[in-house]
Amino acid sequence: MTTKSVTHLAGIITTAGWEDNFKYPWHPCLIPVGRNYLAVEYAAMCAVYAGCDTIWIITEPHMQKILKKRLGDYIPDITNIQMDGKPNWDLKKEIPVFYVPIPDKYANKRDSYDWCMMAGSLIVDKVSHRISKHVVPEKYLFISPYLITPEIYFTKSRSTFNDFKQV
């Protein structure tokens, strides 16, 4: 008996609602974690390693342009290009990145990280239902740019994230 795999796994990265305790002149998701590598970029790559089909970044409206300029509209998925030890560039695909602002009605009333994650997932569900029933995510993977998890965790857990039985 074959098990059904998830047809759409959405990676949700929330940068809104985080209380800034460091008092840097930049947003906390823009903290460098490597040479020319930011925390939000690392979170997006972890979503690619986990096998997400789309990446949704939930952020404040004033941060959208900054993040879009840094990340772009697509992130290349190069995890599947190795075939027999040689790279097969025909298997390379691009993961779309969508930027979702937190609505102004939630800006100061419920300004917490958990609320922004839940509001973001509701917005993702509404937007994807309006596009097509075929792009509605069956599972959501929440990735925080404020927590650095080794990417090997996401790579090894890729089959678990995409398993339909693991709800």
KAJO-V787856 format. One record per run of one state. SS is the DSSP state (alpha for helix, beta for strand, coil for the rest). FROM is the first residue (numbers start at 1). TO is the last residue. If there is no record, write none. Layout:
SS|FROM|TO  SS|FROM|TO
//
This chain:
coil|1|4  beta|5|5  coil|6|8  beta|9|14  coil|15|27  alpha|28|30  coil|31|31  beta|32|34  coil|35|36  beta|37|38  alpha|39|49  coil|50|53  beta|54|59  coil|60|60  alpha|61|71  coil|72|73  beta|74|77  coil|78|81  beta|82|83  coil|84|85  beta|86|87  coil|88|88  alpha|89|91  coil|92|92  beta|93|101  coil|102|103  alpha|104|106  coil|107|112  alpha|113|131  coil|132|132  alpha|133|135  coil|136|138  beta|139|143  coil|144|150  alpha|151|156  coil|157|157  alpha|158|161  coil|162|162  beta|163|163  coil|164|167
//
